[in-house]
Amino acid sequence: DVDAIRAFAQELKDLSHITTLGMTSSRLGAELANEIFQNLQFLPRLEELDLYGNDLGESSVELLAGVAEHLSRLEDLRISNNGLNSASAYVVAGMLSKLRRLKVVSLHSNSFGANGAVVVAEALRNLPALTVLK
């Protein structure tokens, strides 16, 4: 329900104690994802963000990357199966460079292409805590 997700996005501002946010297969799409991402800055304790299967696309990933600096405690990022393409890979790589505490990264079932995969792989090399890659 679109209205419920919009209301939830607004409530995130008052949930600063949240450490895990799972939005798996919520079919957010770009517009609803953007409403949620705008409020991630209010979750300073967030350690796990699961966005598997939401058809985010490049514009949403750009917004997520823009708030990454507010996610300094994030250890687990799952953005698999989101229709991300080779252009998105560059955005993802830039975002990963801001999330130095990541231990788990899940990117499978996206279409980064060969060049995009290389760019993401280079960014992953700079994550000292990374132990799980999917």
C-alpha angles and dihedrals in degrees: 000000000000095000092052092052091048090051090047091051090055092048091058087079089069098043101076091145094064114120099175129043116182118186097160115170092346090143091230099161121194100298098052093038089056091053090053095043092053088062099045088092087073092062103076093162096053110136102163128041117179115186099157115160104005104125091236100166129191100300093055093047088052090055091046089051089051092060095041091101088066092054097071093145096050111130102162124046121176117183100149123144097020103127093254115168138195093284089052090054091068090051091048091050091052091048092050090056088062095048101068096160095062114134098167126040123175117189105147125134095035124115104235093150124215098295093043091049090054092051092050092046090054090052091048090057088066095059105095096187097048111128104150126049123175 
